[in-house]
Amino acid sequence: MKLFFPKKHYDSNYRRHLFALLKPFVKAKDFSDKSRISAYGISDKDVVFASSIEEADFVILTMSWMYYKVTKQVDKAITFIKEANRLGRKVVVSLPSDFGINIPKDLDVIIVREQGYRSKLDDYHYCVPVFIEDPLKKHYNQTIIFKKEYSILPTVGFCGQTDDSKIEALKESAKIVIRNFLYYFGVRYQTPHQLVPTKYLRSQLITLFQENPKIRANFILRKQHRAGIETLKNRDTHKTTLEFFDNIKNSDYVLCVRGVGNFSVRLYETLAMGRIPVFVNTDCILPHDSFLNWRDHVVWVEYKDRHRIVEKVVEFHSKLDDKKLNDLFEANRKLWEDKLRLKTYFQKLFQNL
């Protein structure tokens, strides 16, 4: 990968908006390649940075589009993109956010984003996974998945925030409606969302599993996001984090439903742990969906068929046995390793552009 990005655009005060592939390389001078490999799984031998746009295979906009919008520097970004376009290069632009934001249609760009609504997006929008640390290595000091013995009753897991209150669901829906109206009236620039109260949706789906004798339910239900643990430092070491990954480890299937943004971090955590996501499709975009058959790796449930979620899991599970179940665990872990980590994702993306 021979890349060019405008170094002067980097703003350390907004590091979280730095293009994901650049984060391992925009570091202090004493940051070693050994540390880079350990922290990010990528080496300085994997990427070559060109000194000019003309020399590069791909051109990257240093910061996310949201950064340029928030800091009122959109014109700066547009000027750079148009210069690259003039030299015959598309520019890869990131949109890592729970909310979308419009980018001018006349720019020749490739957009990578964690979320969005597939039916409303053009072909130059690509889904970028949420890049996570290897949970097996971090929490269990191993990189080999945990095998499980096949049981007639599938174990479905979920550890996270739900709320069965209809009043809270109405409040969440009202917030979505207000945000959408503000967008249409030109007050808010983040693009509209579906009218889906997600905590209530999770609660409804979990109830379907809990009430069905054909399922072994393995649920830890929280009233707060991340059990109320606010800081990233505390999250990593808090006992609820291990409870979260133990819940995945001790399940065959894991319920993966969108949150505030139309995507699920849990999807990638489940794959990394070598388990099978029960993926509720709310018009999502998924990484490599132009060539990767996601239905080979997940129990796929369309949002309109959500009332049949238990039936779909039972039907999927009935076609497996001990070998097939563990083979799928292995295949899902391999999918994460080979296509959804920082290095492997961008290698596959650039190969297929």
C-alpha positions as CSV (number, residue, x, y, z in Angstrom):
1,M,0.0,0.0,0.0
2,K,1.5,3.3,-1.1
3,L,-0.4,6.1,0.5
4,F,-0.4,9.8,0.7
5,F,-2.1,12.1,3.3
6,P,-1.7,15.8,4.0
7,K,0.3,15.8,7.3
8,K,-0.5,19.4,8.0
9,H,-4.1,18.5,8.5
10,Y,-3.4,16.4,11.6
11,D,-4.8,17.9,14.8
12,S,-3.7,16.1,17.9
13,N,-6.6,17.7,19.9
14,Y,-9.0,15.6,17.8
15,R,-6.9,12.4,17.5
16,R,-10.0,10.2,17.6
17,H,-11.0,11.7,14.2
18,L,-7.6,10.6,12.7
19,F,-8.1,8.2,9.8
20,A,-7.9,4.7,11.3
21,L,-5.1,3.4,9.2
22,L,-2.9,6.4,10.1
23,K,-3.2,6.0,13.9
24,P,-0.4,3.4,14.1
25,F,1.9,5.7,12.2
26,V,1.1,9.1,13.5
27,K,2.8,8.5,16.8
28,A,5.7,9.9,18.9
29,K,9.1,9.4,17.4
30,D,10.1,6.9,20.0
31,F,7.1,4.6,19.2
32,S,8.8,1.4,18.0
33,D,7.6,-0.9,15.2
34,K,7.5,-3.7,17.8
35,S,5.0,-1.6,19.8
36,R,3.1,-0.8,16.6
37,I,2.7,-4.5,15.8
38,S,1.7,-5.3,19.4
39,A,-0.9,-2.5,19.7
40,Y,-2.3,-2.4,16.1
41,G,-1.2,-5.6,14.4
42,I,0.5,-3.7,11.6
43,S,4.1,-2.9,10.8
44,D,5.8,0.0,9.1
45,K,6.8,-2.6,6.4
46,D,3.2,-3.0,5.5
47,V,2.7,0.6,4.4
48,V,4.7,3.0,2.2
49,F,4.0,6.7,2.5
50,A,4.5,8.6,-0.7
51,S,5.9,12.1,-0.7
52,S,3.4,13.4,-3.2
53,I,-0.1,12.7,-4.5
54,E,1.2,11.6,-7.9
55,E,3.3,8.8,-6.4
56,A,0.6,7.3,-4.3
57,D,-1.7,4.4,-5.1
58,F,-4.3,5.8,-2.7
59,V,-4.8,9.2,-1.2
60,I,-6.3,9.6,2.3
61,L,-8.0,12.6,3.9
62,T,-6.1,12.8,7.2
63,M,-9.1,13.6,9.6
64,S,-12.7,12.5,9.4
65,W,-15.2,14.6,7.6
66,M,-17.0,15.2,10.9
67,Y,-13.8,16.9,12.1
68,Y,-13.7,19.3,9.2
69,K,-17.3,20.1,9.8
70,V,-17.0,20.6,13.6
71,T,-13.9,22.7,13.3
72,K,-15.3,24.7,10.3
73,Q,-12.6,23.6,7.9
74,V,-14.7,22.0,5.2
75,D,-13.3,24.3,2.6
76,K,-9.8,23.1,3.5
77,A,-10.8,19.5,2.9
78,I,-12.6,20.3,-0.3
79,T,-9.6,22.1,-1.7
80,F,-7.3,19.1,-1.0
81,I,-9.8,16.6,-2.5
82,K,-10.2,18.7,-5.7
83,E,-6.4,19.0,-6.1
84,A,-6.1,15.2,-5.8
85,N,-9.0,14.7,-8.2
86,R,-7.2,17.1,-10.7
87,L,-4.2,14.8,-10.5
88,G,-6.4,11.7,-11.2
89,R,-6.7,10.4,-7.7
90,K,-9.8,9.6,-5.7
91,V,-9.6,10.5,-2.0
92,V,-10.6,8.0,0.8
93,V,-12.6,9.9,3.4
94,S,-13.7,8.5,6.8
95,L,-17.1,9.0,8.6
96,P,-16.6,7.2,12.0
97,S,-19.7,8.3,13.8
98,D,-23.1,7.1,15.1
99,F,-24.6,9.7,12.7
100,G,-24.0,10.3,9.1
101,I,-23.1,13.5,7.4
102,N,-23.4,14.6,3.8
103,I,-20.4,15.1,1.6
104,P,-20.6,17.2,-1.6
105,K,-21.6,15.0,-4.5
106,D,-19.2,16.6,-7.0
107,L,-16.1,15.3,-5.1
108,D,-14.5,12.1,-6.4
109,V,-14.2,10.2,-3.1
110,I,-14.4,6.8,-1.6
111,I,-16.2,7.0,1.8
112,V,-15.5,4.5,4.6
113,R,-18.0,4.6,7.4
114,E,-19.0,2.4,10.4
115,Q,-22.7,2.9,9.9
116,G,-25.4,4.0,7.4
117,Y,-28.5,2.7,5.6
118,R,-27.5,0.5,2.6
119,S,-30.6,1.4,0.6
120,K,-29.8,5.1,0.8
121,L,-26.1,5.0,0.0
122,D,-24.2,5.1,-3.3
123,D,-21.7,2.5,-4.4
124,Y,-18.7,4.5,-3.3
125,H,-19.7,4.1,0.3
126,Y,-17.9,1.2,2.1
127,C,-18.4,-0.1,5.6
128,V,-15.3,-0.1,7.8
129,P,-15.5,-2.4,10.8
130,V,-15.0,-1.2,14.3
131,F,-11.4,-2.1,15.0
132,I,-11.1,-3.9,18.4
133,E,-8.3,-5.4,20.3
134,D,-8.2,-9.2,20.2
135,P,-10.4,-10.2,23.1
136,L,-9.0,-13.8,23.2
137,K,-5.5,-12.5,23.6
138,K,-6.3,-9.6,25.9
139,H,-8.7,-11.3,28.3
140,Y,-7.8,-15.0,28.0
141,N,-4.1,-14.8,27.0
142,Q,-4.7,-17.1,24.0
143,T,-5.5,-16.8,20.3
144,I,-7.2,-20.2,19.9
145,I,-11.0,-20.2,20.2
146,F,-12.9,-22.0,22.9
147,K,-14.6,-25.1,21.5
148,K,-18.1,-26.1,22.6
149,E,-20.0,-29.3,22.6
150,Y,-23.1,-29.3,20.4
151,S,-26.4,-29.4,22.3
152,I,-29.9,-29.8,20.8
153,L,-30.8,-26.5,22.6
154,P,-28.8,-23.6,21.2
155,T,-27.5,-21.2,23.8
156,V,-28.1,-17.6,22.9
157,G,-26.2,-14.9,24.7
158,F,-26.4,-11.2,25.3
159,C,-24.8,-8.9,27.8
160,G,-25.8,-5.3,27.5
161,Q,-28.3,-2.5,27.9
162,T,-32.0,-3.0,27.4
163,D,-35.2,-1.3,28.6
164,D,-38.7,-2.8,28.4
165,S,-40.4,0.5,29.4
166,K,-42.8,1.7,26.7
167,I,-42.5,5.2,28.2
168,E,-38.7,5.2,27.7
169,A,-39.2,3.8,24.2
170,L,-41.6,6.8,23.4
171,K,-39.0,9.2,24.8
172,E,-36.2,7.7,22.6
173,S,-38.5,7.8,19.6
174,A,-39.3,11.4,20.3
175,K,-35.6,12.3,20.3
176,I,-35.1,10.6,17.0
177,V,-38.1,12.5,15.5
178,I,-36.8,15.8,16.8
179,R,-33.3,15.2,15.4
180,N,-34.7,14.2,12.1
181,F,-36.9,17.4,11.9
182,L,-33.9,19.5,12.8
183,Y,-32.0,18.0,9.9
184,Y,-34.9,18.6,7.4
185,F,-35.2,22.2,8.6
186,G,-31.4,22.8,8.1
187,V,-30.6,23.2,11.8
188,R,-28.8,19.9,12.2
189,Y,-26.3,18.5,9.7
190,Q,-26.3,14.8,11.0
191,T,-28.4,12.8,8.6
192,P,-31.8,11.2,9.8
193,H,-32.2,7.9,11.5
194,Q,-34.8,5.2,11.4
195,L,-37.5,5.5,14.1
196,V,-36.2,2.5,16.1
197,P,-36.0,2.7,19.9
198,T,-33.1,0.3,20.1
199,K,-33.0,-0.5,23.9
200,Y,-36.7,-1.4,23.7
201,L,-36.1,-3.5,20.5
202,R,-33.4,-5.5,22.3
203,S,-35.8,-6.1,25.2
204,Q,-38.5,-7.3,22.9
205,L,-36.2,-9.8,21.1
206,I,-34.7,-11.0,24.4
207,T,-38.2,-11.7,25.7
208,L,-38.9,-13.9,22.7
209,F,-35.9,-16.0,23.5
210,Q,-36.6,-16.1,27.2
211,E,-40.1,-17.4,26.7
212,N,-39.3,-20.1,24.2
213,P,-38.3,-23.6,25.6
214,K,-36.3,-24.3,22.4
215,I,-33.7,-21.9,23.5
216,R,-31.2,-21.8,26.4
217,A,-31.1,-18.1,27.3
218,N,-27.8,-16.7,28.6
219,F,-28.6,-13.0,29.3
220,I,-27.0,-10.4,31.5
221,L,-29.3,-7.3,31.2
222,R,-28.0,-3.8,32.1
223,K,-29.9,-0.6,32.7
224,Q,-26.9,1.5,31.7
225,H,-24.5,1.4,28.7
226,R,-21.4,-0.5,29.7
227,A,-22.9,-1.0,33.2
228,G,-22.3,2.7,33.8
229,I,-18.5,2.4,33.5
230,E,-17.6,5.7,31.9
231,T,-13.8,5.9,31.3
232,L,-12.1,3.6,28.8
233,K,-9.4,2.8,31.4
234,N,-11.9,1.5,33.9
235,R,-13.8,-0.4,31.2
236,D,-10.7,-2.5,30.3
237,T,-10.1,-3.7,33.8
238,H,-13.6,-3.7,35.3
239,K,-15.2,-7.0,36.1
240,T,-18.2,-6.3,33.9
241,T,-15.9,-6.4,30.8
242,L,-14.8,-10.0,31.5
243,E,-18.5,-10.8,32.3
244,F,-19.3,-9.4,28.8
245,F,-16.7,-11.6,27.0
246,D,-17.5,-14.6,29.2
247,N,-21.1,-14.3,28.1
248,I,-20.0,-14.5,24.5
249,K,-17.6,-17.4,25.2
250,N,-20.3,-19.4,27.0
251,S,-22.8,-19.0,24.2
252,D,-23.2,-20.5,20.8
253,Y,-25.0,-17.5,19.4
254,V,-25.0,-13.8,20.4
255,L,-27.7,-11.3,19.7
256,C,-26.3,-8.4,17.7
257,V,-28.6,-5.4,17.2
258,R,-27.8,-1.8,16.3
259,G,-27.3,0.8,18.9
260,V,-27.6,4.6,18.5
261,G,-25.8,4.3,15.2
262,N,-27.0,1.7,12.6
263,F,-24.2,-0.8,13.4
264,S,-23.2,-3.3,16.1
265,V,-19.8,-3.4,17.7
266,R,-20.9,-6.6,19.3
267,L,-20.9,-8.2,15.8
268,Y,-17.1,-7.8,15.6
269,E,-16.6,-8.9,19.2
270,T,-18.6,-12.0,18.6
271,L,-16.7,-13.0,15.5
272,A,-13.4,-12.3,17.2
273,M,-14.4,-14.6,20.0
274,G,-15.3,-17.3,17.5
275,R,-19.0,-17.3,18.0
276,I,-22.1,-16.9,15.8
277,P,-23.9,-13.5,15.6
278,V,-27.6,-13.4,15.4
279,F,-27.6,-10.4,13.2
280,V,-30.8,-8.2,13.0
281,N,-30.5,-6.3,9.7
282,T,-31.9,-2.8,10.0
283,D,-30.8,-1.8,6.5
284,C,-27.1,-2.0,7.5
285,I,-23.9,-1.8,5.5
286,L,-21.4,-4.4,6.3
287,P,-17.6,-4.7,5.5
288,H,-16.8,-6.3,2.2
289,D,-20.5,-6.9,1.4
290,S,-19.8,-6.7,-2.3
291,F,-18.0,-10.0,-2.3
292,L,-18.4,-11.5,1.2
293,N,-21.5,-13.6,1.9
294,W,-22.3,-12.6,5.4
295,R,-25.1,-15.2,5.6
296,D,-22.5,-17.9,5.8
297,H,-21.3,-16.5,9.1
298,V,-24.4,-15.2,10.9
299,V,-28.0,-16.1,11.6
300,W,-29.5,-13.4,9.4
301,V,-32.7,-11.8,10.5
302,E,-34.4,-9.1,8.6
303,Y,-35.9,-6.4,10.8
304,K,-39.4,-7.1,9.3
305,D,-39.0,-10.7,10.4
306,R,-37.8,-10.0,13.9
307,H,-40.8,-11.7,15.4
308,R,-39.5,-14.9,13.9
309,I,-36.0,-14.6,15.4
310,V,-36.2,-17.7,17.6
311,E,-37.5,-19.8,14.7
312,K,-34.6,-18.7,12.5
313,V,-32.0,-19.6,15.2
314,V,-33.6,-23.0,15.9
315,E,-33.7,-23.7,12.1
316,F,-30.1,-22.6,11.6
317,H,-28.9,-24.7,14.7
318,S,-30.7,-27.8,13.6
319,K,-28.5,-28.1,10.5
320,L,-25.4,-28.3,12.6
321,D,-23.6,-30.9,14.6
322,D,-20.6,-30.9,16.9
323,K,-18.1,-30.6,14.0
324,K,-20.1,-28.1,11.9
325,L,-20.7,-25.9,15.0
326,N,-17.0,-25.7,15.9
327,D,-16.0,-25.4,12.3
328,L,-18.2,-22.3,12.0
329,F,-16.7,-20.9,15.2
330,E,-13.3,-21.3,13.6
331,A,-14.5,-19.8,10.3
332,N,-15.9,-16.7,12.1
333,R,-12.7,-16.2,14.0
334,K,-10.7,-16.5,10.8
335,L,-13.0,-14.0,9.1
336,W,-12.2,-11.5,11.8
337,E,-8.5,-12.2,11.6
338,D,-8.2,-12.2,7.8
339,K,-10.6,-9.4,6.8
340,L,-11.8,-7.3,9.7
341,R,-8.6,-6.3,11.6
342,L,-6.9,-3.0,10.8
343,K,-4.2,-4.3,8.5
344,T,-6.3,-7.1,6.8
345,Y,-9.4,-4.9,6.3
346,F,-7.5,-2.2,4.4
347,Q,-5.5,-4.7,2.4
348,K,-8.7,-6.3,1.2
349,L,-10.4,-3.0,0.7
350,F,-7.6,-1.5,-1.5
351,Q,-7.3,-4.8,-3.4
352,N,-11.0,-4.6,-4.4
353,L,-11.3,-0.9,-5.1
